[in-house]
Amino acid sequence: MTATTGMADLTSSEDIRNIFITGLENAHALEKQAIQLMERQVERFENYPEMSDLLRRHITETEGQIRRLDEALHSFGADRSILKDMATQFMANLAAAGHMPMADEVLKNTFANHAFENFEIASYKSLIAMAEASGNQKFIPALQESLREEERTAQAVYDMIVPITQKFLTRSAQGLKADR
């Protein structure tokens, strides 16, 4: 066992390397899904510009995350999984469409965004552990950068839950369009 990780030395394991590459492919697909979700929501949050602005900023960050994941995959001679990317983008569009007919669409999307950001946080924490275990420390700074971006966005969405809810209630009580 190594003192820093509490794990056996796995750096020479081809299986661990392949698990890390699969994790990178999965994260790539996840980020492609995130782009689809956010783009669909930005189109619809007409009465909640604070959420639209946050999503636009995070779309730009997510594009950078995708580039960093692409660079890591290319360094292994691997590429994104087109099938995973297509499947997750399809699922994102379905998820976004699922909230559209709801009278409280903005609330459901806010809750889903918070959950999704936390899923991404867990994904990057796992990737960092995989990079350490597989001896691929050179990827850790880029993964940590993505992790910090996801943590900031998760906190920002969390901080908007009450104000968005209050705005939704106010608009509803005034007979104004409140769903989006």
JOUR-V250237 format. One record per run of one state. SS is the DSSP state (2 for helix, 1 for strand, 0 for the rest). FROM is the first residue (numbers start at 1). TO is the last residue. Records with the same first field share a line. If there is no record, write none. Layout:
SS->FROM-TO  FROM-TO
This chain:
0->1-13  45-48  76-81  101-104  134-136  174-180
2->14-44  49-75  82-100  105-133  137-173
